[in-house]
Amino acid sequence: MGGVLMRALITNDDGIDSPGLAALARGAADHGWNVVVAAPAAEASGTSAGLTGAGGEGRVAVERRELPGLPDIPVFAVSAHPGLIALAAAQGSFGDPPEIVLSGVNHGANVGRAILHSGTVGAALTASINGARALAVSLDVGLDPGPRPHWDTAVSVAATLFDKLAGLPAGTVLNLNVPDRAETGPVKRTGLAEFGAVRSHVQNGEDGAFTLTAVTGEGELLPGSDAHLLSQGHATVTPLNSVSEDSTLDW
């Protein structure tokens, strides 16, 4: 049980029906936090921090739902991307603005500079610039996931960071990646790799269209980076900065 009661929003980019979302909400509730769930009504991976919502004239549909085993937790299925959900939460759309935003558990790792494109990380970064502390949580299921991802492992590892996160300054963002296994060791703090073990690949077609696929990356991963340590079976955490000016540029 956590020592400090925090208002926590649980969101994701895999959608309201994702088992990882329910597992993370359950973990936050078991920690003693005041939990609200608001997640995309449909899968919204790769949406970064986009403020896209379905509906005309800026109106976004919200439907009350219930997650299995969590009858006392308010749950909202939102016709919007996770970045917009985090922004709306900060402005009171789902009750009092959250102090903590937990985004995940994502079905797949979010490592390296490609986290720029992740809706899971995008929600966390959006939360941070609106005054919340945020933790993005991802499970490294790889390109050939098993039938039963270890959601509980990801949540157990995330829970070891909950109190630390609550004690960090508002605006803090942590990016956590957990191996898909029954048990894992202590979390290792890492930097971002240039690329991950799995990369997005664009295949151009003869008709001018192109196809986006995920492929196993070639080349060695930077030793000590998030992608490298995760590939070795370690849970990794990386503090992130949101958008800020580049004071090092000599213009």
Protein Blocks (a to p, Z undefined) as FASTA:
>chain_A
ZZbdcddddddfebjklmklmmmmmmmmmnopacdddddfbdcehkljaccdedeehiac
ddddddehilmbccddddbdfklmmmmmmnopnocadfbdcedjdedddedjklmmpmkl
mmmmmmmmnopacddddddebjbdcfbdcfklmmmmmmmmmmmmmmpcehiacddddddd
fbdcddddddddfbdfbdcdddddfkopacddddddedjddehiaklmmmnopacddddd
dddddfkbcZZ
